[in-house]
Amino acid sequence: MKKTIVLFVICTLLSCEKVIDLDLEFDDQRIVIEAKINKKINTEKGFAEVLISETSSYFDNQIKFISDAKVSLREIDSGKKFNLIFDNNSYYVEIENISMSSEYELNIIYNDNHYQSIEKINPSTNIKSIKRGTRESLNKDEIEIITTIDDELGYENYYLFEYAKGNLQPVSDEYFDGNTFSFSYFINKNKIKDNSLEIVLEGIDEEYFKYIIQIVVQTNTQNGPFSAAPSSIKGNIYCINNPELKPFGYFKSSEFDTYSLKNININ
């Protein structure tokens, strides 16, 4: 009798199963372009770096980097051209004298398509100080980092802080124009390696400020594979010969400063 009851339960459970067909075909194939030209503050030296990859399906964990594109940068005022060489998944070139007054034109040729963007270097300020804060977060795995900068009076400045790779904080000087300003950022302890933290400050423009805010918001509101899909965020790179091709990504041109915070007490 017991065996009969068990078999009945199993058959009942199996009969309740429903097969769901998921459409996993991926047909929105585009390229992703992460491009930047950076000038170190108080120097004339800098570099340009471009990462190009293909979009992929949700279940594809491998980034498909593109290695056979032709990538170049042109300083519009002088006409100087810089060819970027592919190495270790990115196209790269060092530049001895970067102009703060000239625009820079990024050109990418791939699959007979010409992608282009034009930007001017956005000035930055120095990082005045960075220290470990004492305020506690609701998340016990986070600690406070306090950053202080001096903002230049009379200019509408926008900044981007990166606390370890991928931990971004965009800032506008709307409410502290021309003043010394300190703000808090809470970072996960796991992001701090060997009790040290490398911080990068970049000067950005209003358009990139809005762009990166959308990136941060969508990144922080994802709730797994069955959440609502993020909206397509418009960048500043265009396909000249085929306007219907809309690549993902952005060409960022920034002056930057760095700061290394050592011997951080993470307990």
N, C-alpha and C positions, 0 to 999 in steps of 0.2 A: 504493500500500500504506500509506503514511504517513497519507493522508487517511482511509482506512478505520479505522485504529487510533484516530485522534483522535475520529472520530464515535462509535466504540464506547465510548470512555471517557466522553464527554459524556453519552451515553444512560444509561450505568451510574450516573453521579453523579446524574442527574435522577431516575432510578427509585428512588434511595435517599431522596429527600426525603419527609418526612411532614408533612402539614398538621395543625397543632394549633389547635383552637378554644378561645380564651380567653373565659371569661365575664366581660365587662367591664361588665355591667349594674350600676348603683349604685342600690340601693333602700333603704339605711339613711340616709335623709335626716334630719338633726338640726340643731340650731343650736349654735353655739359661742359661749360668753359669757366674755369676759375682762374682769373688773370689779375695780376697786380704789378705795379711798378712802385718801388719803395725807395725813399731817400732818407738816410740817417740824418737826424737833426744836428745842426752845427757842423755838417760836413757837406761835401759836394758829391760824395760817392753813394751809389745805390745799386739796385739790381731789378731785373724784371723776371717774373716767373709765371708760367702758364701751365695749368693742368687741364687736359682735354680727355673726356671719357664719354662712353655711350650710356644712355639710360637703359635700365634693365627691369625685369619683373621683380615683384616683391620677394619672391623666394630665391632669387639669385644673389648669393652673398659675395660674389666676386665683382670687383670694380673693373670694368673693361676699359683700360686706358688706351688712348689712341697715340701711336708713336710715329705715324707716317704723314703728319700734317706739316705744312710749311708755315712757320710762325715768325713774324718780324715786328719790329717796333720802329716808328719813324718820329723823330723830333721835328715838328712842323716848322718852327722858326728857322732852324739851321739846315734842315733837309737830311740830317744824319740818320742812317739806317742801321739797326741792330738786328742781326739774325739770332734767334734763340735756338740753342742746341738741345736735343732730347737726351735726357739722362735720368735714370732712376724715377721713371714715371712722369717727369715734368720737363718742360722746355725752360731753359734758363740762360741768362746772360748778365754779366756784371757791367756796370756803366760807371765810368770814372767821373764824369761831370754831368750831373742832372740839372736841367734848367727848371727854376720855379716859375718862370714867366711863360714858357712855351707849352703848347698842348702836345700831347703824345698820341699817335695814331697806332692802334693795334690792328694787325692784319693776320688773318688765319685762312689758309687755303686747304680745303679738305674735301675730297670726293667732288671736285670741280665746282665747289661752292666757296664763295668769298665772304667770310665773316669779318666785321669791322666794328671798332668802337673808338671814340676820341675823348680823352680826359686830360685834365690839368692837375698837377700836383697840389694836393690840399695841405696847407701848413699845419703843423702841430705845435704843441708846447712841451716843455720839459715835465717829467714826473718829479715833483718836488720831494715827496717822501711816500713811503709805503710801510705800514706797520701792522702787526697783529692786533686786532681789536679785542675787546673784553665782553661785548654783548653776546648773548646766547641765541641760537636759532631754535625754532620749533623742531627742526631736524637735528638730532644729537650728533649726526655724522658731519655736520657743517661747522666751520669756524668763520669768524669775521675778519676781513682784510680791509683796512682803511687806507684809501688813496687820496693824496693831496696834490693839487696842481694849481698853477697861477695862470689865469685866463687873461688874454689880451683884450684891452678895452676897445670898444667900438666896432668889433667884428662879430658877425654871426657865426660862431664856431661850433663844429660838431666833432665829437671824438668817439673812437672805438677802443675799448680796453679788452685785452685778451689775457685772462688769468689761466695759464696753462692752455694747451691746445683745445680749442672748441668751446671754452667758457667765456662767452662774449658779454660785454656790457656797453651798449651805445649810450652816449651822454650828449645833451645839448646845453649850451651856456645861456639859455634864455633867461634863467633866473639868477645867474651869478656873473654876468658879463663884467669883465675887468677885475674880478676879485679872486682871492685865494679861496679854493673850494675843496672840501673833503667829503667823501661819500663812502658808504659801506658796500661791500660785496661779500656774500656768504658763499664759500666754496666747499665742496665735499673734501674731507680729509684724504680720501683715496687719490685725489688729483695731485696731492703734494708728495713729491718723491724726495727722499733723503732730507726731509725737513727744509726743502728749498722750493721757491716758486719764482718762475720767470714771467714777468709781466711786460706786455707790449702795449704801447699807446700809439694810436695812429690818428692823424687828422683826416677827416672825411667830409664830404659835402652833404647837403640836405637830402638829395635823392638816395644816396647810399644809406644814410641814416634811416630813412623810411623803409628801404629795402631790408636792412638787417633787422629792424624791429619786427617785420613780418616773419623773417626766418626764425627769430627767437621765440615769437609767440606760437608759431605753428609747431616748432620743435617741442616746446613745453606743454602743448595741449594734446599731443598724440597719446592715445590710450590703447595701443596695440593694433594688430592687423585688421580688426573689425570696427575701428573707429572711422569717423568720416574722413574721406580723402582730403588732403590739403589742397588748397587752391593753387593754381599756377601763378608764381610770382614773376612779374616782368622785370627783366634785367636791362642792361644798356648795351648789349651786343646784338648786332643785326646782320642778316644775310643780305648782301647787296644785290646779288643776281637773282635771288629767289626769296622775296619777302615773306612767303608763306612758311618758310623754314624758320622757326622761332626757337633758338637755342636757350637752354637754361644757363644761368650764371651771370657774372658781373665782371667788369673791368674796373678795378679799384686803383687809384693813384694817390699815394699818401706819403707825407713826411712822417717819420716815426721816432720814438724814443723807447728805450728798454730799461728795466730795473730788475735787479736780482735780490730777492728777499731771502736771507739765509737764517739758519738756526731757528726755525719756526716751532714754537711750542704748540703741538696739535692736540694735547691732552686737555 
